[in-house]
Amino acid sequence: MKKARTLLVGAALAGSLAAGLAVAPAQAATAATAGAQQAQSPQKHFFGPYYSTFGGGESFGRRSYFKGYWYKDGGRYWFFGDLVDRDRDREYSYVWFKWHDNSGSHVKYYKTFSGRHFDKFGGFKKSRGFDDFKIRVCEGDNRFDDCGGWGDAF
């Protein structure tokens, strides 16, 4: 009876060791895959915040701001960010984007009453002469009121 018990315990031990050895390469492969995915994800470059200026009898400056990040993926530069109206005084907050490429200089602006998220704005390529990206923030009754200076994001 003692031999049978020893054989049974030995078989169980050998089976658990074999199962452990089978799992170890799978775990190593999973860790290697996760490491490769992290290495391939683009590096984020944060910028901002950029503020509107004080003006118009307001009680404090920096009433609106924009901050975000950019990254390069597939040869293109992508921009993300948030425009936030801090004082919620029912005046619009504006964010201006200005950039330059082979076809010249370009300007776009967006407005909001409270906040706006920008998800994957751009897609600019260096091969097309993209070499500049600037941002400024304004707040007021029109898009030119209480504007901060142009800040480099790139």
N, C-alpha and C positions, 0 to 999 in steps of 0.2 A: 504494500500500500504506500510506503514511504517513497519508493521509486516512481510510482505513478504520479504522486503529488509533485515530486521534483521535476518530472518531465512536463507536467501540465504548467507549472510556474515558469519553467524555462521556455516553453513554447509561447506563453503569454508575453514574457519579456522580449523574446525575439520578435514577435509580431508588433509590439509597441515601438521597438527600435526601428523596424522597417518602415512603419507608418510615419515616424518622425523624420526619417531620412527622405521619404517621399515628399513631405510637406516643406522641408527646408529649401529645396531648389525653387519651389513655387513662390515661397515668400521672398526669396532673393530676387526672383524675376519681377515680382510686383514692386519691390523697392527700387529696382533699377529702372523700371518703366516710369515710376513716379518721379524719380530724379531726372530722367530725360525730359519729361513733360515740363518740369520746373525750369530746366535749362533752356527750353525752347520758348517759354512764355516771354513776351517782350518786357523790357525794363521800363518802368514808369518814371517820368521826369516831372516832378511837381513844380508849380509856379503859382504866384499870387500870395495873398489876396491883393487885388487892385480895387481902390475905393473911389467913390464919387467924392466931390469936395463939399465943403461947408458953404452954405449960401441961402439966400432967400428968407432970412429971418428964422431959420430953423434953430433948434436948441442944441444940436450937436452935429459935428461933421461925420464923415464916413457913414453916411446913411445907407448906402448900398455897396455891395462888394461882389467881386467875381474871383473864384479860385478854381484851380483844376490841375490837370496833368496831361502830358502827351506821351506817346510812344511810337516807335517805328516798327512796322510789321509789313513784310512783303515789299519793301522798298517804298512804302508810303508812310507819311506822318499823320497820325490821328490825334485829335484833341477832344478832351472831355472836361466838363466843369459845371459849376453851379453859379447862377446869378441870384443874389439874395437881397431883398429889400428889408433892412433892419428896422426901420421906424414905422412901416405900414401906414403911411400918411395919405394913402390914396393918390399918390403921384407915381408916375411910371418910373421904373428903374430900367436903364438901358445898358447893354453891353455892346461895344463896338469891336469888330475884328478887322484887322488890316494886314494884308500880306502881299508879297511880291513874287512873281514868277516870270517865265519867258514872255507871257502875253501882257505884262505890265503890273500895275498896282491895283489892288482890289479892296473894297471896303464893304462890310455888311454889318447891320446892327439888328438887335432883337430887343424886345421890351416885355415887361411883366409888371403886374401890380404887387405880387408877393414873392415869387421865386420861379426859377426855370432851370431845368437840368438839360445840359447839352451832352448828348451821347454819340460819340464817334463822328465828330465834326471834322471835315477836311478831306483827307485822302491825298494830300499833296505829295508830289514826287520831286526829289532832288534833280532827277534827270530832266525835268521840265523847268528847271531854274528856280525852284522854290528855295528861298534863302532868308526869309524874314517872316515873323508873325508877331504882331503887336496887339495889345488889348487896352481898352479904357472903359471906364464905367461912368455913367451920368445918372442924375435923378432930377426929375422936374416935370413941368407941363409939356415940354418938348424935348427932343433928343439931344439938344445942345445945352441944356441947363445943367449947371453945377457938375461939370465934367472934370474928372481927374486926368492926370497926364497919361500919355501912351506908355505902356510898360512892355518890355520884351518878355515873351513867353517861350521863345525858342532860342 
